[in-house]
Each structure stands twice: as C-alpha cells, then as structure tokens.
Amino acid sequence: MNPNIFEPQQNLKEWVQCYWTLESAIEDTPVKNTIIPDGTMKLIFHYGDTYRHHPNSKESFILSKCFLIGQLTQPYIVEPLGITGTFVVRFQPNGFFPFADINIKEIQNTAVPLNVLFDKEGEILGNQILEAHSTAERIALIETFLLARLIDKKNIDHIVKSTIETILEANGQFSVNELSKQNNIHRRQLVRKFSSTIGLSPKQLSKTIRIQNTLKKLLPEEVTSLTDLAYENEYFDQAHFIKDFKEFTGLTPKEFYVDDLKMSMIFDNKK
C-alpha cells in the first residue's frame, strides 16, 4: 500500500506539500489502517470504495467520498470497504488556512465533507476528481481550484511560518519558550497564532514531528535500544517516550514491531 507521490506546481509549494495516490485490492489491504498524526491537514478523495472510521471500539461510521481531515492529535483508525483508490492533497502545516473560511482548531480529528467546506463548488470539484481518468487530471483539477481561491496572500503569518520551519529542522526537539524567544513574541500570542492557522499549538506540532521522526527510525528495525532512541529524541525518560508513542499510534514501541500491526500504519515515512 505504498503511495505514489507527486510534487505541486511552484505557485502552490508554499501551501501544498505534495499529492499522493494509494491503490490496493481488498485482499492486499489490512483489515484496518491506523493513520498517525503528522502535523498536516489533507483533502481526501476516494475514487475507489470508501472507508469506515472507527473513533472507538464501540462506534463507527462510513466516511464521505470527498472530505478534509483536520489536524490529528490521536491515531485515526479506518477500515477499507472494498478496493482502495485514493487521491490525497497534503498541505503544509499552515497550508490549508488561506483556502476556506473555517475554524481550523475546531475540526481536530474530524472529517469535513467537501460540500460543507466549499458549498456547491466543493460538490462539483469532488465529482470531477472522482470521475477523472488519471492522477495528472486530478492534479490539474485541484490546482486550478486552489489557485482560484488563493487570491489574498496576506494571510501568510511569517512568525508562524518561521516557527514551523524551526520545528521541522529540529525534528520537533525544541521548546515553546525557546521558540517564542527566538521570534520575540509572547508564548500565549504564539500559541493563539498557531491555533488559528494550523489547528495545533507549537507544543503539539513539536510532539507530532518528534514522534514522526522516531517512527522513521523504528521502521527499518535498526534500533537496538529503545532507551537510547528515547534519549536521542530528547524525551525526558523512556516512560515519557512510551507514553507519547502510545498517544499518537495507539501502540507501545514494542507492539509496533509486530508485522501485521506495523504494516497497517500510515505515517509520514516518505519525506
């Protein structure tokens, strides 16, 4: 189930990180997939069969064919209902903000249907992408749509943008106090800016990036000591590391090594 990844055109790179497609027959797809938080929001178009979301062990519901998934702060479990054919627009951490008038903080861990986001325009776009015959056609459709909505670039918050870059470069190993001092801004003001443009606090984004970096190191199974890995990623101790790991993945680091579980996890291992 490895995705194919495609770069956006130059005019959109500040907002869109990449596009990717995922295709798989039902017999080649895990019974359930766990999507791990990665600090980005995504537009998702199921041109194959759709998925069922399991928010907990007792509830589930069928997802829309076309929707935006808000920032995740916990594992998001989905079940394929047939053949997987999915086109995804993955935004930069602050990249979706200019495109829709919506409270980004309020849609954490939520799938918002395209017609709710963009009214009739969203419904038309969704149908066009679902009926497209190729990835190139889907990319052309979404880029035309996004560029038409990207009218006012004054929405760029340069302090937020600079802080995101610092967090990414440091693999999440950066304190909020250091970030606020570096940008000469009060901590509370920085948190408010992040919440309104990203949907996460600086601390939440840092934790997310750090766990993603840890997952990339665990995947090839080259780690010989979880304690060393915890300290390498600047966790206070192994207990803190295990707590954060389970918060974001639903598993302990040791459970992650079980093949059938590991292969069902979707995270940012392609950057």
Residue pairs with C-beta under 8 A, 6 or more apart in sequence:
1 22
1 24
1 28
1 29
1 30
1 33
1 84
1 263
1 266
3 20
3 21
3 22
3 88
3 270
4 20
4 21
4 22
4 135
5 18
5 19
5 20
5 270
6 18
6 19
6 20
6 21
6 135
6 139
7 13
7 18
7 19
8 16
8 17
8 18
8 19
8 139
8 143
9 143
11 147
11 150
12 143
12 146
12 147
12 150
14 92
14 95
14 156
15 91
15 92
15 95
15 96
15 98
15 99
15 146
15 150
16 89
16 90
16 91
16 92
16 95
16 146
17 40
17 90
17 91
17 92
17 95
18 90
19 87
19 88
19 89
19 90
19 135
19 138
19 139
19 142
20 87
20 88
20 90
20 270
21 85
21 86
21 87
21 88
21 135
22 84
22 85
22 86
22 88
23 48
23 83
23 84
23 85
23 86
24 80
24 83
24 84
25 83
25 84
26 49
26 80
26 82
26 83
26 84
29 80
29 84
30 80
30 260
30 263
30 264
31 79
31 264
32 54
32 77
32 78
32 79
32 264
33 51
33 77
33 78
33 79
33 80
33 264
33 265
33 266
34 75
34 76
34 77
34 249
34 250
34 264
34 265
34 266
35 69
35 72
35 75
35 76
35 77
35 78
35 266
35 267
36 72
36 75
36 211
36 212
36 215
36 248
36 249
36 265
36 266
36 267
36 268
37 71
37 72
37 73
37 74
37 75
37 76
37 208
37 211
37 248
38 72
38 208
38 212
38 267
38 268
39 71
39 93
39 198
39 200
39 205
39 208
39 209
39 212
40 71
40 90
40 91
40 92
40 93
40 95
40 268
41 68
41 69
41 70
41 71
41 91
41 95
41 96
41 104
41 199
42 68
42 69
42 88
42 89
42 90
42 91
43 66
43 67
43 68
43 88
43 89
43 91
43 114
43 142
44 66
44 67
44 68
44 69
44 86
44 87
44 88
44 89
44 111
45 65
45 66
45 86
45 87
45 88
45 126
45 129
45 130
45 138
46 63
46 65
46 66
46 85
46 86
46 130
47 65
47 85
47 86
47 87
47 129
47 130
47 132
47 138
48 82
48 83
48 84
48 85
48 86
49 80
49 81
49 82
49 83
49 84
49 85
50 62
50 63
50 64
50 65
50 81
50 82
51 62
51 63
51 78
51 79
51 80
51 81
52 60
52 61
52 62
52 63
52 78
52 79
52 81
53 60
53 61
53 62
53 63
53 76
53 77
53 78
53 79
53 111
54 60
54 77
54 78
54 79
55 77
60 79
62 81
63 78
63 111
64 111
64 113
64 114
65 126
65 130
66 113
66 114
66 122
66 125
66 126
66 129
66 130
67 111
67 112
67 113
67 114
68 96
68 100
68 107
68 111
68 112
68 114
68 117
69 76
69 110
69 111
69 112
70 104
70 107
70 108
70 109
70 110
70 111
70 112
70 199
71 104
71 107
71 108
71 109
71 198
71 199
71 200
72 108
72 109
73 108
73 109
73 200
73 204
73 208
74 109
74 247
74 248
74 250
75 248
75 249
75 250
76 109
77 250
87 129
87 135
87 138
89 142
92 164
93 164
93 198
93 200
93 205
94 157
94 160
94 161
94 164
94 197
94 198
96 104
97 104
97 155
97 196
97 197
97 198
98 149
98 150
98 152
98 153
98 155
98 156
99 146
99 149
99 150
100 117
100 118
100 149
102 112
102 117
104 195
104 196
104 197
104 198
104 199
105 195
105 196
105 199
107 199
108 199
108 200
113 122
114 122
114 123
114 125
114 126
115 122
115 123
115 126
116 122
118 125
121 145
125 141
125 142
125 145
128 141
129 138
129 141
129 142
132 138
132 141
155 197
157 193
157 197
159 183
159 185
159 190
159 193
160 193
160 194
160 197
160 198
162 183
163 179
163 182
163 183
163 190
163 194
163 202
164 198
164 205
166 174
166 179
166 182
167 174
167 179
167 202
167 205
167 206
167 209
168 209
171 209
171 210
171 213
171 233
172 205
172 206
172 207
172 208
172 209
172 210
172 211
172 212
172 213
172 233
173 206
173 210
173 233
173 234
174 206
175 206
176 187
176 190
176 191
176 201
176 202
176 203
176 206
177 187
179 190
179 202
180 186
180 187
180 189
180 190
183 190
185 193
190 202
191 201
191 202
194 200
194 201
194 202
194 205
195 201
198 205
200 208
207 244
207 248
208 248
210 233
210 234
210 244
211 244
211 245
211 248
211 249
212 267
212 268
213 233
214 229
214 233
214 241
214 245
215 249
215 256
215 265
215 267
215 269
216 268
216 269
217 223
217 229
218 229
218 253
218 256
218 257
219 262
219 269
221 257
223 229
226 238
226 241
226 242
226 253
226 254
227 238
229 241
229 253
230 237
230 238
230 240
230 241
233 241
235 241
235 244
241 253
242 252
242 253
245 251
245 252
245 253
245 256
246 252
249 256
249 265
251 261
255 261
256 262
256 265
